[in-house]
Amino acid sequence: MLASVLILLVAAAVTVVVLVLRRGHQPTPVPLGLHPAATIPLLGDSSRFDYASLDAGRGLLFIAHLGAGQVIEVDVHTQRVVRTIPNLPGVHGVLVVPDRRRVYATATDANQMVILDEDTGAVLARGPTGAYPDGLAYDPVHDTVWTTNETGGSETILDAASAAPRGTVDVGGQAGNVAYDPTGRQMLVAVQTRNLLAVIDPATATITRRVDLPGCDHDHGLAIDDTDRLAFVACDGNAALLTLDLTTWQILDHHPVGQDPDVLAYDPGAHRLYIAAESGWLTVLDVHDRRATVTGSGHLADGAHVVAVDPTTHRSYFPVPHGPDGHPALLVFDPAP
């Protein structure tokens, strides 16, 4: 019995060491190719930020300040905070839909999706979701918003005007992020505890395909290049990025990225993908001929796991809890000439 206990203790110790070493390993640094453009002070405390969403036409950036339970609205043209929108407990996801002049946010601690007026910040409606709502996607054909219920293992479908529930899709495991494919008119959901992508027909709210993701451990982040019919999947368990062909459903390439990749942002005009990681590392990839190539990799800032990109100016935005002066800030970068 003693020998068995010792073997178990040794095995546990080895596992811990392997995990520590794996999480401490980062890819080879490559200059990021970014030039600092501005540092915008943010209001509130130095608690965690989560997703961010940009209305590029109006220059309004909406940032989920998870730890403070509020959304911060920033005018990126004047480089000033417009307002903070409170009473959004544990807010994770945020998504602005310019055509509707609406902002959608997941109040995770309340298991709600909240609709905000983009012009005033007023709360227009609240709708129930499953357990632990996280990411969001908008379906313009059916005028619905989808929330990924991470621990609930499902997608909640809500009316984009009223937040009334329209349906639920069980994805069979913890739900990572969700993205709408406008050409295929389908929803893609990262099922992170099964290392696969669920493809859902919004018209019937049924899963039409499950795509295995070999070489991926715990797929969480997700972005789509609709022009080239590609999906980018970030795997936070093994710090990897997979490029998926949305026509053949085959993996085209596989790249190491910073440890614990979280939020992805794709700039379609520049054909550039940004992957922000919990470790504060940023990975930049250029996409040409339907293949991704790492062009930059390095530590950007502690807590810089959130990124948004402007497809018109190609500027990138990173909210961080501690800016250069120790207070919350929005770091703004231009691509280097």
BELFENTA-V359214 format. One record per pair of residues at least 12 apart in sequence whose C-alpha atoms are under 7 Angstrom apart, sorted by the first residue. I is the first residue (numbers start at 0). GAP is how many residues later the second one is. Records with the same first field share a line. If there is no record, write none. Layout:
# BELFENTA-V359214
I = GAP  GAP
This chain:
# BELFENTA-V359214
22 = 236
25 = 232  233
26 = 229  230  231
28 = 268  269
29 = 265  266  267  268
30 = 265  266  267
31 = 252  264  265  266
32 = 263  302  303
33 = 299  300  301  302
34 = 298  299  300  301
35 = 296  297  298
36 = 295  296  297
37 = 293  294  295
38 = 290  291  292  293
39 = 39  40  289  290  291
40 = 287  288  289
41 = 39  286  287  288
42 = 285
44 = 283
45 = 275  276  281  282
46 = 20  21  274
47 = 17  18  19  273
48 = 15  16  17  18  270  271
49 = 14  15  16  42  43  256
50 = 12  13  41  42  43  255
51 = 12  42  254  255  256
52 = 41  42  43  255
53 = 42  254
54 = 41  43
55 = 254
58 = 16  17  18
59 = 13  14  15  16
60 = 12  13  14  15
61 = 12
62 = 31
63 = 27  28  29  30
64 = 26
65 = 24  25  26
66 = 23
68 = 17  18  19  20  21  22
69 = 14  15  16  17  18  21
70 = 13  14  15
71 = 12  13
84 = 36
87 = 19
88 = 18  19  20  21
89 = 17  18  19
90 = 14  15  16  17
91 = 14  15  16  42
92 = 12  13  41  42  43
93 = 12  42
94 = 41
100 = 16  17
101 = 13  14  15  16
102 = 12  13  14  15
103 = 12
105 = 27  28
107 = 24  25  26
110 = 17  18  19  20  21  22
111 = 14  15  16  17
112 = 13  14  15  16
113 = 12  13
124 = 37  38
125 = 37
126 = 36  37  38
128 = 27
129 = 19  22  24  26
130 = 18  19  20  21
131 = 17  18  19  20
132 = 14  15  16  17
133 = 13  14  15  16
134 = 12  13  42  43
135 = 12  42
136 = 41  42  43
137 = 42
138 = 41
142 = 16  17
143 = 13  14  15  16
144 = 12  13  14  15
145 = 12
147 = 27  28  29  30
148 = 26
149 = 24  25  26
150 = 23
151 = 22
152 = 17  18  19  20  21  22
153 = 14  15  16  17  21
154 = 13  14  15
155 = 12  13
168 = 36  37
170 = 20  27
172 = 18  19  20  21
173 = 17  18  19
174 = 14  15  16  17
175 = 13  14  15  16  43  44  45
176 = 12  13  43  44  45
177 = 12  44
178 = 43  44
180 = 45
182 = 43
185 = 13  14  15  16
186 = 12  13  14  15
187 = 12
189 = 29  30
190 = 28
191 = 26  27  28
192 = 25
194 = 17  18  21  22  23  24
195 = 14  15  16  17
196 = 13  14  15
197 = 12  13
210 = 38
215 = 19  22  24
216 = 18  19  20  21
217 = 17  18  19
218 = 14  15  16  17
219 = 14  15  16  42
220 = 12  13  14  41  42  43
221 = 12  42
222 = 41  42  43
224 = 43
227 = 62
228 = 16  17  18
229 = 13  14  15  16
230 = 12  13  14  15
231 = 12
233 = 27
234 = 26
235 = 23  24  25  26
236 = 23
238 = 17  18  19  20  21  22
239 = 14  15  16  17
240 = 13  14  15  16
241 = 12  13
251 = 39
252 = 38
256 = 26
257 = 19  21  23  24  25
258 = 18  19  20
259 = 17  18  19
260 = 14  15  16  17
261 = 14  15  16  43
262 = 12  13  14  42  43  44
263 = 12  43
264 = 42  43  44
266 = 42  44  47
267 = 43
268 = 42
270 = 15  16
271 = 12  13  14  15
272 = 12  13
275 = 28  29  30  31
276 = 27  28
277 = 25  26  27
278 = 23
279 = 19  20  21  22  23  24  25
280 = 17  18  19
281 = 15  16  17  18
282 = 13  14  15
283 = 12  13
302 = 17  18
303 = 14  15  16
305 = 12  13
313 = 20
314 = 17  18  19  20
315 = 16  17  18
316 = 13  14  15  16
317 = 12  13  14
318 = 12
